[in-house]
Amino acid sequence: MSFSTCFTNPPLINRFKAFSTELFVRKYWPVISAASSPRKKAQILEGLSSSLDSSWEILEKGIRNTSQDSFFISNTKEIKGKKETAIGIFDGVGGWQSFSIDVKRFSWGLSDRIVKIYENEVLRGDTVVDSLRKGFKEVLLDKNIIGGGTTVCLGQFYYDKGNIRVLNLGDSGYSIYRYGKLFFKSKIQSHFFNAPFQLSKIPLNDLEHNRNGEKTYIKNEIHDADIYNHDLKHGDVILFATDGVLDNLFFENIQTIITETLINAGIWLKSGQNISPYIGEISKDQLLLATQVSKHIVTFAKKNAQNTKIDTPFSNEARKHRFFYQGGKPDDITALVLMVFSTSSLTIPFPRTLYYI
């Protein structure tokens, strides 16, 4: 797959200026963008909207109404003088629809509770995993959420160390790209083909049936998740993605999209076969181009999802399990991208950006 844009490297002008000496206490600063395309929006780029020209809340509302994928980006919080932020993506498992359950209520309900608990626990300094435990308990007790299941991928970024800790449960996941190369990818967790690990709530009226073996549900616990820890570098890119991305794009496709976007933005510099991060103050124009990487990933994933003639990660996996399948897999598609910069290069925060495709 080829990827190209009409952008050229922007002039290094309109530099951000430091307005507070407090900014230099932090070693790293994240720039975060998200893009989402519900499966029901069949036409590619139909009604593309961006939080640059619309409010984040309006765009998120449109996604909530149509997508089983959910996500959050927390506000920055400070614990004992150290700043951190949390991000998360969730893929409501569509199989629950066969039980007449609106799985959106489960995935968005869990997402909303986690970020609210995380942001409110300022003094205690609880981790986002602690917030997951509390939020999941609240969902289980909420009578308005009948049932459902969702994958979970959470990240907690620490500004002073440039460190990120990640929890992943299921077949969503994350990957790290460093200087034009795939540096790391999380492991897929599944019980069998197309049946991911998931946090679940079994409807009360089905609990007895389940005990008697009349119905079966997939149900995992938080301790089944994989936990990861990474020290990041200036210029690193971390992609959090639901299986709408991972089923339709190979990692080499994703690597190409990220690399060409960041080179065009002047965030990464290419010299021969070598790619290195730009060292210097980064302009607003550069960041505006770079944050579009989430949009590009979702756009290409959506194109592949609608193509019935190509090989995709999903079709390859299906054939391994003796299912004949060709082409992409139509699905809700969500990508959340975190780019890491040293504070000497990015001297003021850049607002989070959401693309609704």
N, C-alpha and C positions, 0 to 999 in steps of 0.2 A: 504494500500500500504506500502510495506517495503522499506526502503532505507538503503543501506550500501555502504561503500567504503572500499578499501583495505588499507587506510591510518592508521597509528598509530600516537599517539601524538608525534610530532617532538621534538628532544632535544632542550632545550632553549639555543641555541648557536648562534653565529654570530649576536650578538645584534647590533642594530643600535646605533650610537653615536650622540650626539648633536654636531653640528658644529657651532651653532650660538646662542648667548643668546637671540636673537630676537624670537626664537622658543618658549620660555617659556612665552611670552606675551599672546599667544593664549591658550585658555583653552581646546579646542577640535580640532581634526583633522579628516576629513572624508577619508575613503578609499573606492573607488567607482569601481565597475565592471559592465559590461553589457554583455548580451548574446542575440543573435537574430537568429531566424531560419525562413526563408521565407517558406510559404506554398508550393511553387513550388519545394522545395528540399524535395522530398518525402521520401527518404531513411534516416533513423535515423543515425545521426553522419556522414553522407556523407561529406567527405572533411572538417572535423573539423579543424578550424584554430583559432589561438589565437594571440592577439597583443603582446604576450610575444616573439613570434618568427616571427611575420610579422608586418608590419607597420599598425597602426590604420587606416590610410587613405585607404590602399588597401582593408582591410576587410570591411570598411564602404561602399566603392564603390560597392562591391559585393552585399551588402544588399540593397543599393539604387536601383540597377538594377532589383531587384526581389521582394521587399517587399513594401507593402503599410504602414507598420509600420515605423515610424521614431523616432529619439531620438537625444538628445545632452547632452553633459557634458561640461559645460563652463570651461574656464581657471579661476583660482582663481584671483579675483580682490580685490583691497584694496581701501576703502573709509574712509578717515580721520583716517588712521592707523588701521582700522578694516577690517579683511578679510572675504570674502564670496564667495560662488560659487553657480551656478544654474544648475539644471538638468531638463530634460523634456522628456516625451514620448507622442507619437501621433499615433492614429490608424485611418488611412484613411478608411472611410466607404465604403465597397465594393459595396453597392447598387448603387453607382453612376456609376458603370460600365455599367449598363443597359441603361444609356444615352450616351454611347460611350465616357466616360470621364476617362482619366488616373488619378486616384485619387492619385497616388504616387507623381505627380507634386505638388499637393495641400499640402499633409502632409509634404513632405520634404521641399517644398518652405516655409511653415510657420515655420518649425523647424529651418531652416537655418537663416531666418530673425530674429527670436527671439534671438538666441544666438549671432549673430553679433551685434545687437543693444545693448543687455545687456553688452557685453564685451566692447563696445565703449563708453558707458555712465559712464565713470570712475569718472568724476568730479561732475556730477549732482547727482549721487547716486540713479538713478531710480531703481525700483524693477523689477523683472522678469515679473510681471503682467503688468507694464508699457510697457515693451518690447513687450509683447503679443499684447497689444492694437495697438502699432505702427506697429508691424510686420503684423498683420491681415489687417490693412489698406493698407499696401504695396501690400499684396497678392490680395486684392480686386481690386487694380488699375493695376495689372500686366496683360497685354493682353496675355502673353504667358501661363498663367494659366487660362484655360477656365472656370473651375468650379471644384466642389468637396466638400467634407465634411470630418471633422476629429474630433475625441475626443481629449481632451487635459488634461494632468496631469503635472503640473510644481511644482518644489520645489526650495526653496532658503534657503541655509544653512549658518548660521552665526557662524563663528569659535569661537568668544570670549564668546558667551553665550551657545553654543551647542544647538541652537534653529533652528527649521525649520518651514517655512511657505509654505503651499501647496495650490494650486488651482487645482480643479478637475472638469472637465466637461465631462459627458458621462459615458461609461461603462468600460473604463480603470480605474485604481485607484492605491492606495497605502495602505500598511499595515505596522505596526510596531511590531517587535518581541523583547521582553525583557526577557532575562534569560530563554529561552526555551518555552516561552508562547506567544501566540498572544495577543498583548497589545491593538492594535487599528486597525480598518480598515475603509476606506472611504466608503461612500454611493454610490451605483450605481444609475445613473440618466438615465432614459429611458422614452420615450413617450408611448411605448407599447413594446411587446415582440420583441426582436432583432432589436429595433429601438432606438439607443442611442441619448442622447443630443449631439449636434455637432455644431461646427462652420462651416458655409457653404458659398460657393460662387455660386450663381445661374447664369448659362450661360446667356449672354446678350440677345441672340435670344429667350430665353425661359422666360424672365421676363414678357413679355406681355401675353404669354400663362398662366403664373402663376397668373397674375392679373385677368384674365378672368375665372379662375378656371379650365382650361383645363389640367393643370399639377399641381401636388402638390410636394413640397419639404419640408424636415425637416430642419429648420433653427433656431438656438439659438444664443443668444448674450453672450458676456463675463460675463455680470452681472448675468447670469443664473447659473454660476459655484458656487460650494461650496468652501468656504475658511476655512482652518484649520491652527492651530498654536500649536506647540508642543515644550516643553523643553525636550531635550533628555539626556540620561545618557551614561556613558562609557559602551561600549559593546552592545549598541542598534543596531538593524539591521532594515533598512527601505527598503522595496521592492516596487518599482514602476513597474507596469506590465500592458500590454495590455490584452484585453479579450482573446487572444490566450492562455495566462496562466490561467486567472480567469475562463474561460469556461471549462477548462480541469483538473484543480487541485482544490480540496477542500482546505480550509484554514488549516485543520488539516494535509493534505499532505504537504503543504508548510512549516508548522511549523516543521514537522519531518525532512524535507530536510535541513532546515536552522540549526536546533538544532544539528543534527548529523554531519553536515559539520563543524560547529564551535567547537564542542567538539573534533572532530578528529584533528582540527587545533590547539587545545589548547587555543582558544580564550575564549570559555566558559568552565567552569570546573563543573563536575558533582560529587556530593557527596550524595549517597543515592538517594532520590527523588528530591533533591535540585540542582539547577543550578545557578552558579554565574559567573560573568566575571573574567577573569584572571587579576590580579593586578601585574604589573611589566612590564619591557621593552619587547616589542613584536618583535620577530625575523622576518627576511625576509622570512624564510621557513614557518613560521606560516601564514604569509599574503598570500603567494603563494597558500597555501591550502584553506585559507578562501575565497579568491576572486573567487574560482571556484564555489561558491554557486550559482551565476547567471547561470553558465553553467548547473549545476545539475537541477535547476528549469526548464529551457527551455527543457532539454533533457527528463525529466519525463513528462512535458506537451506535448511534441511532441509524445511520446509513447502513451499516453492516447488519443491524438487526432486521432491517427490511429487505435485505438481499437474500434471495432463496437459492443462489447459485454458487456461493463462495464457501470456503472452509473457514470455520471459526473455532475458538476454544470449545464452545458448547457442542458443535457437531462432531468434533474430534473425540470428545469425551463420550458422547452418545454412542459412537461406533465402537469404542472400547468395551462398552457394555452390551454390544450386539443389538443396538437400536439403529435402524437406518434413519439418518437425519442429515439434511444438507441445508446450509445457509445459516443465517443468524437467528437469534432468539428474541422476538419482541418482548419487551419488558419495560418496567420503570427503570430509568437510568439516572444515577446520581454520582457526581464526582466532586470531591472536596479537596482542594490543593492548598498546601501550606508551603510557602517559600521562606527560607531562613536567611536573614541578613545580619551582618555585624552592625552594631550601632554607629560605627564610624562611616558606614556606607549609607545607612538609612537613619537619618537624624530626627525624623518625626514620624508618628504612626500613620499608616495608610489605611483608609476604611475598608472593611470587608466588602466583598462584591458578590452578588448573586445573579446568575443568568437563568432565565426561565425559557426553555426551548420547546 
